[in-house]
Amino acid sequence: MDSPSLSRRSFLTTTTLAAASLATGRISAAEVGTGASFKGPIGLQLYSLRAQFMRDVPGTIAKVASYGIRDVELAGTYNFKPDAFLGMLTKAGLKPISQHAGFERYEKEPASVLAEAKALGLKYTGCAWIPHKGDFDAAQARHAAKVFNDAGKLFADSGIKCFYHCHGFEFKPGAAGAGTTAMDILIQETDPRYVAFQMDTLWVVFPGQDPAAWLTKYPGRWELMHLKDLKKGIATGDHKGGTDPNNDVILGSGQMNWPSILAAAKRSGVKHYFIEDESIGAPDQIPQSLSYLSKVSF
């Protein structure tokens, strides 16, 4: 066992309880978070429960399964080897679709990233932050695009696609030249055969942009999406790429125009949606966000 503090008995008990909930009909895996308009597929970025994972990995996996979610996105394996972590997810009825890893790994050790992604059975592997000095400008964006293209070519033979998750700083007007943004450069200079993008709705709205407009501008490039809502009253137009995690609120209760965003996402060809809620209240907010998605109309 990779972590001596976590017993096999604990894991089997918690995952068995989750499976029993599905069997008794209290959770509908086929319908959770979906409805007449939003069809998903909807999953969860496991970083949402990072505090819980640090204390109890098997119990938290069972908690995720109890939501009725089947698809998950990873942000580490919490000291478990990839194959062991995959086994735990599989036993709980969870399917890992994608992961986040540090940019430096794609730049310096892409073969290691590929080996990890294969061991985890992933379709996608990407990152959510590009280290940069000062404003994220055209030169830095072009370097990052090359890193993603090179990594994506390496991954392609294994049926795995590289992706980048936007984080707000890429949208600063003028940083990459007049009339464009670093985000435009990243999308335009990456090969769609090898590189996809993940839109995080909060990290588009927080810097003052419209998610629906970006989905429309680059159809087919946003293959993954983080559904995240920003608390009402929080100012937008900031390009630092950071805000209080507790500004993440239940979907439908914040600033996002979800009917517009979700309709544009459907037209643009988003393939996988993940709730990401970084707030301290995430364990309780996630079911309410799923409920909102099942009722939203567009």
Summary of the structure (lengths in Angstrom):
residues: 298
radius of gyration: 18.7
end to end distance: 47.2
largest distance: 59.9
contacts: 1022
relative contact order: 0.13
helix: 44%
strand: 15%
